[in-house]
Every structure is written in C-alpha cells, then in structure tokens.
Amino acid sequence: MVTATDPAFSEKPLHDLEVKDDFEHREMTARGTAESTPDTPDTASADLEYKDEDEQPVLHHRTYIALAALFLLNFTQVIALNGPPAVLTYLAADVNGAAHSSWIPNALSLVQAVGGPVISFASDTFQARKTLLVATCTVSFIGSAIAPGSKDIYRVIVAQILIGVGFAAAPLAYAIPSEILPRKWRPLAQSLINVAAGFGTAVAPLISGGLTRKSAHSGWRNFYWIQMAMWGVTVLGLIFGYRPPKRHTALDHLSLGQKIGRLDLPGMGLLSAGLTLLLVALSLGNNPWPWTSARVLSTLILGIVFLAAFGLYEWKGTKTGILHHELFAMRTFHLCILVMFCEGIMVFALILFYPALTVTLFESDPLLAGVRQMPVWVCGGATTVLYGVWSSKRRTIRAPLMVGFAIFTAGIAALATIQPKDSVNAIVFNGLAGIGVGAPLILLIVGVQLSTPHHLIATATAVLISSRAVAGTVFMAIYTATVSSAASTKLPKSVATAAIAAGLSPEYATEFVGDMLTSNATALQSIPGVTPAIIQAGTAGLLQGYADSYRLVFIIAAPFGAVACLFIYFVEDMSALMTYRVDAPVEELHARHHAHEEEKA
C-alpha cells in the first residue's frame, strides 16, 4: 500500500544484490540528513509512496488521466519540433531569410540544452513539477501566437525561442510517467510516451507540408496557429488532468528568497552562458561569418571557457549542484549519457538531412515530401512498444538497447549509399532506421532514472536530454559545413562532367554550370550547342552532386552507432531495481491482492 517515508522502514532485499542496498541507502540519505539541518522539520514524512516491491499495485483513473495529459504534452512538443523544419525552405523564402534559416530549428535545441537542466533541477529541488510545466507551456503558447505575423525571419526565431521554453520542459514529460508508475513498468511507460512522439513526428510534416502546399505564404503561418491551439489544450490538460498530491522537501519552511538561494545559481549561470555561447558560435560558423573570424572564434572560446569553469565548479565547488555527485554513483548513468550523445548525432542527421535529401532528389511537393518522411516514425512508434514490453518483461535494458542501436546504425549506414535513382531504397532504409530508433530514447531514459535516486530523477533525465540536444546542435554545424563544402566542389564537377559527356563543348562548360546551378533555363538554352539531352544530362549530374554531398552526413553519423554499441555492452544489470515500487504516485495505491480482499469484504 502507500506508506509514508519512514527511516525505520525495513526494505526487503531483492536478489541479494549490493547495488540495490546501496541505492536505497543513498535514497534514504537524500530524504533525510543530506538536505536537512538540526532545525529542519521532517516534511518528507507526508509524501505518498508505494513500497511493496513484489506486489503489483492497482491503478485508477487519476493515474491514467495524468498519463493522457503527459501524452498530449509530448505530442505537442514534438509537433513544435518537427513541423517547421519540414517546410523550412518555403518559410525562409517567404520571409526572405534563407541565410539565417538554420536558426529556426536551432533555437529549440539551444533553449532545451540550456534550459532543460535548470528547469528540471528546480523541479527536483522544489517538487514543483506541475507549476513549471504549466508556466513553460504557457510561454510556448505565447510564442506560437507571435510567429504567424512575422514579416522577417528574426521574429520567427524569437517565436521559436519562446516555444523552446516549453520544449525545455521535455525532461519532466519523461520523468513524471516514470515516477507515478511502478519502476518495472518504466520501459513500457516511456515507450507509450514515445508513441506520442512518433505520432507527432509523423503528422507534423504532413500538417505543415499540406498547409504550405496550399499556400506558400500563409501555410506555415497557419501551422503556428494550430500549434498555438495545441499548446493551449496542453496547458488545460495539465491543469485538470495532472493532479499530483503535494510533495514536501526539506526547504518547505524557507521563504521564497531562501529557496531560490538553495538553487545552484553559480552552476546555472556558468552552464547557461557556456552552452549559449558555444552553440551560437557553432551556428554562426560559415553562416554568415567564417570560422576564423573574430566574432565566431571569440564566442566559441568564451563558451568553452565557461563550460570548463562549470565542470570545475560542479566537481570541486559543490556536491549538490546540477551535476549532483549522487548522479554518478553507478556507471550506467555515465554510459547512458555517452550513448545518448551518439544517438543525438545520428538522429539529428536523420531528422534534418533526410528531408533535405528527399526534397532535392525525389520529391519537391511539400505534402508528398512529408509522406516520404513517415516510415521512420511509423516504424519507430510501432517498435518502441515492443522494446518497452521486452524490457519490462525481462527486466533488462541492455539487450533491447543493443538490438535497437544495431538496427538504427544499419539504417543510417544504408542511407549513405543512396543514389538519385534510389527513390524506393530511400524509403525502405528510412523505415529500417525507424525500427531501431524506437529503442534508444526510451531505454536510455529508463537507464538514467533507475541508476539515480528518485529525488534527482528530473535532473538526471534533463542531463540526458541535454546531451542529445548538444550533440544535435554541434553536429548540425558540422554536417552543414560538410555538405556546403562538398557541394561547392562536387556540384560544378558533376554537372560539367555529365554535360561534356553528353556533347557540350568544354569551352562553354563554365557558363553552363553557372546557369545550371542558378536554375536559369533561358540562359541555358542560349548557350551554343546546348540541346535538351545536354540539359537533361546536366540535371542528372546536379542531382548526383547533391547525393554525393548529402551522403557524407550519414557517413559521419554511422560510426557513432558502433561506438554506442560498445558503451551499451558495459551497462549494468538493472533488474534488481525494476520492481513494483512507485516513487511518487498521484493517488493512494494498494497491492492487487489486498484490493481484491477489500472488494470481497
């Protein structure tokens, strides 16, 4: 049944594993002496907790409604993430901002990477999950209302930054389902939340693409109006659907100012400054300033210095900051962070460059291009449940995680082989990557949540998610620079070679290439000796150049899958911690057999 936290409570040993005993000891210490002083009241004793590790609890509608509200939250967050990139070319052209268009998806990742740990640390410190979720989603609601009236790209970027505040609360959307359900069910819970993400990722390009297909000017604007409505419904869902009982902390007796003082303000400041400067510098490199410019180099160096200072402070200056030292008690936490960084490198290659590859080589219609992006998310949404059931039933994360990552890596590697005529192969390989992508996110989240004490569950999740966001932002800069550099040499060479082979006189090759790259059909036809066959050959050469440029992204990403599999091999056995215990139920829970006895009585 639900019991109060009692230091004298005697836990039942599970499989006689020392790791569990040590874990429980750290959990009890965190609730008791670690945060308390001699005059601190024992407020934690009123917190609800289901402690029966061997008996399955009976859940009721209050828990299921809370899960539905969180399902909607995750769906809305992913819609906000994936809708604009699907029509980025049209959006940027409409506001005349192609040179700065990468900031539209980057803004969300940057705000999440910087704000996620801060919001989650505050959530763990004050146990104010609902308040923070409602507040951050309201800011996203406001941002969505700002974007449609944009006349330049800068207003869209500002709107994206505001929307990113709600996206930065994503760690809470992953932490809450895990803490209101039995630990054994966490993989299944995360898989169901990931179904929302997969569904959102699949339909977002269809919605934005369909609207933009109807009107290149108003389509993407209408998408933001729809997004605004979704954020509004999400806020209402959280207010009325997620109703957790009040949870207490050792800081309840302090004033607001004293509570804020207990936050890791130095760490938050150093992390925010360091990540912001680093990610801004990576985004500005070659866009618009060269990497060697003083603007980019100074911003990059300052970012690295601030991050180094953050790491030093968290290591030597405090033990209870954002990188709380209890997070690192088990090696699984370290390994999951590294694996998630690798996953971020791979998944952002897929999210950002498979659509570009599709539009360039196979389909220019925004709606049909969105349809071609669906296999990865449909397959991912379907298989993520299988991975969740496998993990929960067998009480393991290592085996399904290894299988999923191997398949994901195979899909990424296969995409590196795509040629301009491989339209069907591109769809198949996209789906293959999706079969694998259903495993990493859910099982890595479960790994960090099980390997850290409950009072740090949101912070641990945020560190994991931020590692993914940082990987995505860093490697987006690397991918963009790689594709840009390759295209500048491969496109002219491929076009010229194909055109000359088709009969173009070499003396006109430079002029032909210039007109082909600028899509100047009138000028092409005025070049002496140019025929429809030569133009067709030049177009084929152009597509080949693009294919050869984009494949470099997947060539860079694929080896990180192999590195991730190596890390996964050393993940610890988590079965001792995958019990029926519920850390923070939203209702009073009873063991199933006790509930049946009460019904009979």
C-alpha positions in Angstrom: 0.0 0.0 0.0 1.0 3.6 0.0 3.1 4.4 3.0 4.8 7.5 4.5 8.6 7.7 4.2 9.9 6.3 7.5 13.6 6.0 8.3 12.8 2.9 10.4 11.1 1.2 7.5 12.8 -2.1 6.7 13.2 -2.8 2.9 13.0 -6.3 1.6 16.2 -7.4 -0.1 15.9 -8.2 -3.8 18.1 -10.9 -5.4 20.7 -10.1 -2.6 22.4 -7.6 -4.8 24.6 -5.0 -3.2 23.8 -2.4 -5.8 20.2 -2.2 -4.6 21.1 -1.9 -0.9 23.5 0.9 -1.8 20.9 2.6 -3.9 18.3 2.5 -1.2 20.7 3.8 1.3 21.5 6.8 -0.9 17.8 7.4 -1.4 17.0 7.5 2.3 20.0 9.7 3.0 18.9 12.2 0.4 15.5 12.5 2.0 16.9 12.8 5.5 20.2 14.1 6.6 21.6 15.2 3.3 19.3 18.2 2.9 18.4 18.8 6.5 19.8 20.8 9.4 19.1 20.3 13.1 16.1 22.7 12.9 14.7 21.4 9.6 11.3 19.9 10.0 10.7 16.4 8.7 8.3 17.4 6.0 9.0 14.4 3.8 7.1 12.1 6.1 3.8 13.0 4.5 4.8 12.1 1.0 2.9 9.2 -0.7 4.9 6.2 -1.8 4.1 2.6 -2.8 6.8 0.5 -1.3 5.6 -3.1 -1.9 8.3 -4.2 -4.4 6.8 -7.7 -5.1 3.1 -7.0 -5.4 1.6 -5.2 -8.4 -0.4 -2.1 -7.4 -3.9 -1.3 -8.7 -4.0 1.9 -10.7 -7.2 4.0 -11.1 -8.5 6.7 -13.4 -6.5 9.5 -11.8 -3.2 7.9 -12.9 -4.4 7.2 -16.4 -5.7 10.7 -16.9 -2.4 12.1 -15.8 -0.6 9.9 -18.3 -3.0 11.1 -21.0 -2.1 14.7 -20.2 1.6 13.9 -20.4 1.0 12.0 -23.7 -0.6 15.2 -25.1 2.3 17.3 -23.8 4.9 15.1 -25.5 2.8 15.1 -28.7 2.6 18.9 -28.8 6.3 19.3 -28.0 7.2 17.0 -31.0 4.8 18.8 -33.3 6.6 22.1 -32.4 10.0 20.5 -33.1 9.3 18.8 -36.4 6.7 21.0 -38.1 8.8 24.0 -39.1 11.9 22.1 -40.4 9.7 20.2 -42.9 8.8 23.4 -44.7 12.0 25.4 -43.8 12.8 26.2 -47.4 9.4 27.7 -48.0 9.3 29.5 -44.7 12.7 31.1 -45.2 11.9 32.2 -48.7 8.6 33.8 -47.6 10.3 36.0 -45.1 13.5 36.4 -47.2 15.7 34.8 -44.5 17.4 31.8 -46.2 20.8 32.8 -44.8 19.6 32.5 -41.2 17.1 29.7 -41.6 19.1 27.2 -39.6 18.3 29.2 -36.5 14.7 28.2 -36.7 15.3 24.5 -35.7 18.4 25.5 -33.7 16.5 27.8 -31.4 14.5 24.9 -29.9 17.6 22.8 -29.4 19.6 25.6 -27.9 16.8 26.6 -25.4 16.3 22.9 -24.5 20.0 22.3 -24.0 20.4 25.4 -21.8 17.0 25.5 -20.0 16.3 21.8 -19.6 18.8 21.1 -16.7 17.8 24.4 -15.0 14.1 23.8 -15.1 14.5 20.1 -14.0 16.9 21.0 -11.2 14.4 23.5 -9.9 11.6 20.9 -10.2 13.6 18.4 -8.2 14.6 21.0 -5.6 11.1 22.4 -5.0 9.0 19.4 -6.2 7.0 21.9 -8.3 6.6 19.8 -11.5 3.0 20.9 -12.3 3.7 24.6 -11.8 6.8 24.6 -14.0 5.0 22.6 -16.7 2.1 24.9 -16.9 4.3 28.0 -16.8 6.7 26.8 -19.6 3.9 25.6 -21.8 2.1 29.0 -21.5 5.3 30.7 -22.7 5.2 28.3 -25.7 1.6 29.3 -26.3 2.6 32.9 -26.5 5.5 32.1 -28.8 3.2 30.3 -31.2 0.9 33.3 -31.4 3.8 35.6 -32.3 5.2 33.6 -35.2 2.3 33.9 -37.7 2.6 37.7 -38.0 6.3 37.6 -38.9 7.5 39.8 -41.8 11.1 38.8 -41.3 12.9 35.7 -40.1 14.1 37.4 -36.8 10.5 37.4 -35.4 10.2 33.8 -36.3 13.4 33.0 -34.5 12.2 34.9 -31.4 9.0 33.0 -31.5 10.9 29.7 -31.7 13.0 30.7 -28.7 9.8 31.2 -26.7 8.3 27.9 -28.0 11.6 26.3 -26.9 10.8 27.2 -23.3 8.0 24.6 -23.3 10.3 22.2 -25.2 12.9 22.6 -22.5 10.4 21.0 -20.0 10.6 17.8 -22.0 12.6 16.1 -19.2 9.6 16.5 -16.9 7.4 14.9 -19.6 9.7 11.8 -19.3 10.3 11.9 -15.6 6.7 12.1 -14.4 5.4 8.9 -16.1 8.3 7.0 -14.5 7.7 8.2 -11.0 3.9 7.7 -11.0 4.1 4.1 -12.3 6.0 1.1 -10.9 9.7 1.0 -11.7 9.3 -2.3 -13.5 6.9 -0.6 -15.9 9.1 2.4 -16.7 10.3 1.0 -20.1 6.7 0.4 -21.1 5.6 3.8 -19.8 8.4 5.5 -21.8 7.5 3.5 -24.9 3.9 4.8 -24.7 5.1 8.3 -24.3 7.4 7.7 -27.3 4.4 6.6 -29.3 3.1 10.2 -28.8 6.5 11.5 -30.1 6.4 9.1 -33.1 2.9 10.1 -33.9 3.7 13.8 -33.6 6.8 13.4 -35.7 4.9 11.6 -38.4 2.0 14.0 -38.7 3.9 17.3 -38.2 5.4 17.3 -41.7 2.0 16.3 -43.1 0.2 19.2 -41.4 2.9 21.8 -42.2 3.5 20.4 -45.7 -0.1 20.2 -46.6 -0.8 23.8 -45.4 2.3 25.1 -47.2 1.3 23.2 -50.4 -2.0 25.1 -50.4 -0.2 28.4 -49.8 3.5 29.1 -49.5 2.8 32.4 -47.8 0.0 31.5 -45.3 0.5 27.7 -44.9 3.3 27.8 -42.4 1.7 30.6 -40.6 -1.5 28.6 -40.2 0.6 25.8 -38.8 1.7 28.1 -36.0 -1.9 28.9 -35.3 -2.6 25.2 -35.0 0.4 24.8 -32.8 -0.9 27.7 -30.6 -4.2 25.9 -30.1 -2.4 22.7 -29.2 -0.3 24.4 -26.6 -3.5 25.9 -25.1 -5.1 22.5 -24.9 -2.0 21.1 -23.4 -2.0 23.7 -20.7 -5.6 22.9 -19.8 -4.8 19.2 -19.9 -2.0 19.7 -17.3 -4.1 21.9 -15.1 -7.1 19.5 -14.9 -5.5 16.1 -15.8 -2.2 16.0 -13.8 -3.2 16.4 -10.2 -0.3 15.2 -8.0 -0.6 15.3 -4.2 1.7 17.9 -2.6 5.2 16.6 -2.1 7.3 18.1 0.6 11.0 18.9 0.7 13.4 20.0 3.4 13.1 23.5 2.1 9.3 24.0 2.7 9.9 26.1 5.8 12.1 28.6 4.0 11.0 31.9 2.4 10.9 32.2 -1.5 14.2 34.1 -1.4 15.9 31.5 0.7 14.6 28.7 -1.5 16.0 30.4 -4.6 19.3 30.7 -2.8 19.3 26.9 -2.4 19.4 26.6 -6.2 22.7 26.0 -7.9 22.8 29.6 -9.1 26.6 29.7 -10.0 26.3 26.4 -11.8 23.2 27.5 -13.7 24.8 30.8 -14.7 28.0 29.1 -15.9 26.1 26.4 -17.8 23.7 28.8 -19.4 26.4 31.2 -20.5 28.8 28.4 -21.7 26.2 26.4 -23.7 24.6 29.5 -25.2 28.0 30.9 -26.4 29.2 27.6 -27.7 26.0 26.7 -29.6 25.7 30.2 -31.0 29.3 30.1 -32.2 28.8 26.7 -33.9 25.7 28.0 -35.6 27.4 31.2 -36.8 30.4 29.4 -38.3 30.3 29.9 -42.1 26.8 31.2 -41.5 27.3 34.1 -42.1 30.9 34.6 -40.8 33.9 32.3 -41.5 35.2 30.1 -38.7 38.4 32.2 -38.5 36.5 35.5 -37.9 36.9 37.2 -34.5 33.2 37.0 -33.9 33.0 33.3 -34.2 36.3 32.4 -32.5 35.8 34.7 -29.5 32.3 33.4 -28.9 33.5 29.8 -29.3 36.4 30.2 -26.9 34.3 32.0 -24.3 31.8 29.3 -24.5 34.4 26.6 -23.9 35.9 28.6 -21.0 32.6 29.0 -19.3 31.8 25.3 -19.7 35.2 24.3 -18.3 34.5 26.6 -15.4 31.1 25.0 -14.9 32.7 21.5 -14.9 35.3 22.5 -12.4 32.8 24.2 -10.1 30.4 21.2 -10.2 33.4 18.9 -9.4 35.1 20.8 -6.7 32.8 23.7 -5.8 29.7 21.8 -4.8 28.4 18.3 -4.4 24.7 19.1 -4.7 24.5 21.2 -7.9 23.0 20.5 -11.3 25.6 17.7 -11.7 24.8 16.4 -8.3 27.5 13.9 -7.3 24.9 11.2 -6.5 24.1 11.1 -10.2 27.5 9.4 -10.9 27.3 6.7 -8.3 26.6 4.0 -10.9 28.5 3.7 -14.2 25.2 3.2 -16.1 24.5 6.9 -15.8 27.8 7.8 -17.4 27.3 5.3 -20.2 23.8 6.4 -20.9 24.9 10.0 -21.3 27.6 8.9 -23.8 25.2 6.7 -25.7 22.6 9.4 -25.8 25.2 11.8 -27.3 25.9 9.3 -30.0 22.1 8.9 -30.6 21.8 12.6 -30.9 24.5 12.7 -33.6 22.6 10.0 -35.5 19.0 11.1 -35.1 19.6 14.7 -36.0 21.3 13.6 -39.2 18.1 11.7 -39.9 15.7 14.5 -38.8 17.5 17.4 -40.6 19.1 15.9 -43.7 16.8 13.1 -44.8 14.1 15.7 -45.6 16.6 17.8 -47.5 17.8 14.7 -49.4 14.2 13.9 -50.2 13.2 17.3 -51.4 16.4 17.6 -53.5 16.4 14.2 -55.2 13.0 12.7 -55.1 10.0 15.0 -54.3 9.5 18.7 -54.4 5.9 18.7 -53.3 5.9 19.6 -49.6 3.0 17.3 -48.7 4.4 14.3 -50.6 7.8 15.0 -49.2 6.2 14.8 -45.7 4.7 11.5 -46.6 8.1 10.1 -47.5 9.4 11.0 -44.1 6.7 9.0 -42.3 8.3 5.5 -42.4 11.0 6.2 -39.8 8.4 7.5 -37.3 5.7 5.0 -38.0 8.1 2.1 -37.7 9.7 3.8 -34.6 6.3 4.3 -33.0 5.3 0.7 -33.6 8.5 -1.0 -32.5 9.1 1.3 -29.4 6.2 -0.6 -27.7 7.9 -3.9 -28.5 11.1 -2.7 -27.0 9.3 -1.4 -23.9 7.4 -4.7 -23.4 10.6 -6.7 -23.9 12.5 -4.5 -21.3 9.7 -4.6 -18.7 9.0 -8.3 -19.1 12.7 -9.4 -18.9 13.7 -6.6 -16.5 16.6 -5.6 -18.7 17.6 -2.6 -20.8 20.9 -3.7 -22.2 19.8 -6.4 -24.7 16.9 -4.5 -26.3 19.0 -1.3 -26.4 21.9 -3.2 -28.2 19.5 -4.6 -30.8 17.8 -1.3 -31.4 21.0 0.6 -31.8 22.4 -2.0 -34.2 19.3 -1.7 -36.5 19.4 2.1 -36.2 23.0 2.1 -37.2 22.3 -0.2 -40.2 19.6 2.2 -41.4 21.9 5.2 -41.2 24.7 3.4 -43.0 22.3 2.3 -45.7 21.2 5.9 -46.3 24.8 6.7 -47.1 24.5 4.6 -50.3 21.5 6.4 -51.8 21.8 7.5 -55.4 19.5 9.8 -57.4 17.6 6.8 -58.8 17.1 5.0 -55.4 13.7 6.5 -54.6 12.3 3.3 -53.1 15.5 2.4 -51.4 15.5 5.7 -49.6 12.0 5.0 -48.1 13.0 1.4 -47.1 16.2 2.5 -45.4 14.3 5.3 -43.7 11.9 2.7 -42.3 14.8 0.4 -41.3 16.3 3.2 -39.2 12.9 3.7 -37.6 12.8 0.1 -36.5 15.9 0.7 -34.5 15.2 4.3 -33.3 12.3 3.1 -31.2 14.7 1.7 -28.6 17.5 4.2 -27.7 15.5 7.1 -26.2 13.1 5.1 -24.0 15.7 2.7 -22.7 18.4 5.3 -22.1 15.9 7.4 -20.1 15.0 4.3 -18.0 18.7 3.7 -17.5 19.5 7.1 -16.0 16.3 7.1 -14.0 16.9 3.7 -12.4 20.6 4.4 -11.8 20.0 7.6 -9.9 18.0 8.4 -6.7 14.4 9.5 -7.2 14.9 12.9 -5.7 17.1 13.6 -8.8 15.0 11.9 -11.4 14.1 15.1 -13.4 17.7 16.4 -13.2 19.1 13.1 -14.4 16.6 13.0 -17.3 17.5 16.6 -18.2 21.2 15.9 -18.3 20.5 13.0 -20.6 18.2 15.0 -22.9 20.6 18.0 -22.9 23.4 15.7 -24.1 21.2 14.8 -27.1 20.4 18.5 -27.8 24.0 19.5 -27.6 25.1 16.6 -29.9 22.4 17.7 -32.4 23.4 21.3 -32.4 27.1 20.7 -32.5 26.9 18.2 -35.3 24.3 20.2 -37.2 27.1 22.8 -37.6 29.5 20.0 -38.7 27.0 18.5 -41.1 26.1 21.8 -42.6 29.7 22.8 -43.1 30.5 19.4 -44.6 27.6 19.5 -47.1 28.3 23.1 -48.0 31.9 22.5 -48.6 31.3 19.3 -50.6 28.6 20.8 -52.7 30.8 23.8 -53.7 33.2 21.4 -55.4 31.0 18.3 -56.3 28.1 20.2 -57.9 30.2 22.1 -60.6 32.3 19.0 -61.3 29.4 16.6 -61.6 27.4 19.0 -63.8 30.3 19.8 -66.1 31.4 16.1 -66.4 27.8 15.0 -67.3 27.2 17.8 -69.8 30.5 17.3 -71.6 29.9 13.6 -71.8 26.5 14.4 -73.4 28.2 16.5 -76.1 28.7 20.0 -74.6 31.8 21.8 -75.9 34.3 22.1 -73.0 34.7 25.9 -73.7 31.1 26.5 -72.6 31.3 24.3 -69.5 31.8 27.1 -67.0 28.9 29.1 -68.4 26.7 26.0 -68.5 27.5 25.1 -64.9 26.7 28.6 -63.6 23.4 28.7 -65.4 22.5 25.2 -64.2 23.3 26.0 -60.5 21.2 29.1 -60.6 18.3 27.4 -62.5 18.5 29.9 -65.3 16.6 28.0 -68.0 16.6 30.8 -70.5 20.4 31.4 -70.3 21.0 27.6 -70.7 19.1 27.4 -73.9 21.1 30.3 -75.4 24.5 28.6 -74.9 25.8 27.4 -78.3 25.4 23.7 -78.9 23.1 23.1 -75.9 20.4 20.5 -76.5 17.6 19.1 -74.4 19.7 16.0 -74.0 22.6 18.0 -72.6 20.4 19.9 -70.2 18.9 16.6 -69.0 22.4 15.2 -68.5 23.4 18.3 -66.6 20.4 18.0 -64.4 21.3 14.4 -63.7 24.9 15.5 -62.8 23.5 18.1 -60.5 21.4 15.5 -58.6 24.4 13.2 -58.4 26.5 16.0 -56.9 23.8 16.6 -54.3 23.6 12.9 -53.5 27.4 12.7 -53.1 27.3 15.7 -50.8 24.4 14.6 -48.5 25.8 11.1 -48.2 28.7 12.5 -46.2 26.3 13.3 -43.3 25.4 9.7 -42.9 29.0 8.5 -43.4 29.9 10.8 -40.4 26.9 9.6 -38.3 27.1 5.8 -38.8 30.3 5.1 -36.9 28.9 6.6 -33.7 26.4 3.8 -33.7 29.2 1.3 -33.4 30.7 3.4 -30.6 27.3 3.4 -28.8 27.0 -0.4 -29.0 30.4 -0.7 -27.3 29.3 1.5 -24.5 26.0 -0.4 -24.2 27.9 -3.6 -23.6 29.1 -2.2 -20.3 25.7 -1.1 -19.0 25.0 -2.7 -15.6 22.2 -5.2 -14.9 19.3 -3.1 -13.7 16.9 -6.0 -12.8 17.4 -5.5 -9.1 15.8 -2.1 -9.3 13.0 -2.9 -11.7 10.3 -3.7 -9.0 6.7 -2.7 -8.4 7.7 0.2 -6.2 6.1 3.6 -7.1 8.2 6.6 -6.1 5.6 9.4 -6.4 2.0 8.1 -7.1 -0.7 10.6 -7.9 -3.2 8.5 -5.9 -3.3 6.1 -3.0 -2.3 2.7 -4.2 -2.9 -0.8 -2.8 -1.4 -4.2 -3.8 -3.6 -6.1 -6.2 -4.4 -9.0 -3.8 -5.2 -6.6 -1.0 -7.6 -4.7 -3.3 -9.3 -8.0 -4.2 -9.7 -8.9 -0.5 -11.2 -5.5 0.3 -13.7 -5.9 -2.6 -14.8 -9.3 -1.3 -15.2 -7.9 2.2 
